[in-house]
Amino acid sequence: MKWPYLEVTFRHGRPLAAYLYLSRSPGDRSRRTSRAGVGMLIDYTEEGRPIGIEITAPDKVTVADINGVLAGLNVPTLTAEDIAPLRAA
C-alpha cells in the first residue's frame, strides 16, 4: 500500500472528516493523541511513533497546514494532488 494514504468521510457530498494514514507496522495501535493546529489530531503508538493524522475540520485545513505538521514529525510532505479528495465536493 502506498504511504501516506488519505481516507475521507463525506456527508451530503461534503467532506466531514479525513484520516491520513502514515507508515505503520502490523499491529500498531494508537495509544496517545495530541492536537496539531486547527482541525488536526496526531495519533501515536505506545513507542511515540506517529501513525496517522485525523483531520476534523477539512474545510479549514490546507496542504501547507498538513505539511507543517508532517515536517515537524520528520515525515515526507504531500502535494495538493494528495489531498485533492478533501476539495472534491
C-alpha positions as CSV (number, residue, x, y, z in Angstrom):
1,M,0.0,0.0,0.0
2,K,1.3,3.5,-0.9
3,W,2.0,5.7,2.1
4,P,0.7,8.1,3.1
5,Y,-2.9,7.1,2.5
6,L,-5.8,9.6,2.8
7,E,-9.3,8.4,3.7
8,V,-12.2,10.9,3.5
9,T,-15.6,10.6,5.0
10,F,-18.3,12.5,3.2
11,R,-21.8,13.6,4.3
12,H,-24.3,15.1,1.9
13,G,-21.5,15.4,-0.7
14,R,-19.2,17.4,1.5
15,P,-16.1,16.2,3.4
16,L,-16.9,15.7,7.0
17,A,-13.6,14.3,8.3
18,A,-10.5,12.6,7.0
19,Y,-7.7,10.4,8.2
20,L,-4.1,10.5,6.8
21,Y,-2.5,7.1,7.4
22,L,1.2,7.3,7.9
23,S,3.7,4.4,7.7
24,R,2.8,1.8,10.3
25,S,3.6,-1.8,11.2
26,P,1.1,-4.6,11.5
27,G,-0.5,-4.4,15.0
28,D,0.3,-0.7,15.5
29,R,-2.4,0.9,17.6
30,S,-3.0,4.5,18.6
31,R,-2.1,4.9,22.3
32,R,-1.9,8.7,22.5
33,T,-3.3,11.6,20.6
34,S,-2.2,15.2,20.5
35,R,-3.6,18.4,18.9
36,A,-1.7,19.8,15.9
37,G,-3.0,23.2,14.9
38,V,-6.6,23.9,13.9
39,G,-8.6,20.8,12.9
40,M,-5.9,18.1,13.2
41,L,-5.0,15.4,15.8
42,I,-1.9,13.2,15.6
43,D,-2.1,9.5,16.7
44,Y,1.0,7.9,18.2
45,T,1.9,4.4,19.0
46,E,2.9,3.4,22.5
47,E,6.6,4.0,21.5
48,G,5.7,7.5,20.4
49,R,5.8,6.9,16.6
50,P,3.2,8.9,14.6
51,I,0.9,6.6,12.7
52,G,-1.8,9.0,11.5
53,I,-3.4,12.4,11.4
54,E,-7.1,12.9,11.9
55,I,-8.4,15.9,10.1
56,T,-11.5,17.1,11.9
57,A,-12.0,20.3,10.0
58,P,-11.3,19.6,6.4
59,D,-12.7,22.9,5.2
60,K,-10.2,24.8,7.3
61,V,-7.0,22.7,6.7
62,T,-4.7,23.5,3.8
63,V,-1.9,21.4,2.3
64,A,0.5,23.9,3.9
65,D,-1.0,23.2,7.4
66,I,-0.7,19.4,6.9
67,N,2.8,19.7,5.5
68,G,3.8,21.8,8.5
69,V,2.7,19.0,10.8
70,L,4.4,16.3,8.7
71,A,7.6,18.3,8.6
72,G,7.6,18.5,12.4
73,L,7.1,14.8,12.5
74,N,10.0,14.2,10.1
75,V,7.6,12.5,7.6
76,P,7.5,13.2,3.8
77,T,5.2,16.1,2.9
78,L,2.2,16.0,0.5
79,T,1.3,17.7,-2.7
80,A,-2.0,19.4,-3.5
81,E,-2.9,16.4,-5.6
82,D,-2.5,14.1,-2.5
83,I,-5.3,16.0,-0.6
84,A,-7.5,16.6,-3.7
85,P,-10.3,14.4,-2.2
86,L,-10.7,16.9,0.6
87,R,-11.5,19.5,-2.1
88,A,-13.6,17.3,-4.3
89,A,-17.0,18.5,-3.1
